[in-house]
Amino acid sequence: MHATRLFHAGPDGTLWSLERADGQVRVLRARGGEAEGLDLAAFLGGDPAAPERRAFHDLVATLIEAQAPAVGGAPPEAGAAAAEPSPGEEVA
């Protein structure tokens, strides 16, 4: 399986994408017809203030918001039994 997702287009024309191919995930930097694959750890170890890093952070944040329930999860359904408190645990 091969998939890419663009997450930043720089003002100099550099395109930054997240790429998944052959079970590997990496960052792809493309400019002027040339492309370079960067190890994800190396990319994340770069300048945290770089625009492409902020854009990557925003991409990850949208994935988390779209997939994960809020901390604490959804409220229980009406009539659902509550968990018993552990010994020594205060009951609110």
N, C-alpha and C positions, 0 to 999 in steps of 0.2 A: 504494500500500500504506500502510495506517495501522495502527500498533501502539503500545501503551503498556505500560509495566511499572512498577508501583508499587515504590518502593524505600524510602519512609519515610512513616510516619503520625505527625505531631507530636502532642504532648499537647494542643495547642489546636485539633486537628481539621484542621490543614493536611495535605494529601496531596501528596507529591512523587513524580512519575513521570518516567520517561524516555520520550519520545515520538518516533516516527519517522513522518513524513508527507511525501509528495511529495519524497522524497529528502533531506529535512532532518531533523536530529536536534536535539532541544532538551529542556530540562527544563520540565515542566509543574507549576505550583504551583496547587493548587485548595483553596479554603476558602469555606464558606458559599454554595455554588452559583456562585461566581465562579472563573474559571480564568485564569491568566496564563502565557504561554509565555516562557521565558527562554532566551536564547542560551546554548549550552553553555559558551562561553568566559567569559561574564559570570558564570554560576553557579560555574564553577571558580575564578574570580578572587575569590570571596567569602571569608568567614571559614572557614579550614580546620578550626577547632574546632567549627563548627556541627554539630548532630546530623544534619542532612540531608546535609551533606558527608561525614561519616563513614559514613553509610549508603550513599551513592553509591560511596565508596571500596570498601566491602565488596561491593557488587554487581559492580563491575569485577573485583575480586579473584576472585570466584566464577566469572566468565566466563573469566578467564585460567586458573584451575585446571582448569576443565572442558574447555577447548579445546587448551591448549598442552602439549606434552610437557615434561618436566623439562629443564633446561639440560643439554646433552650428549646428549639424546635417549635413546631406548631402546637397550639393549645390542645389538650386532650378532647376527644369527642364527648358530647354530653352523655352522662351516665357511665363513663369509663371509670374503672377503679383506680384509685391513687396508690402509689407505692407505699409500702410500710416503712416507717423510719427505722434506721439502723439503731442498735442499742447505744444509748448515750447521746443520740442525735436529738436536738430540740425540735419540737413540733411547733410550727408557726401558727 
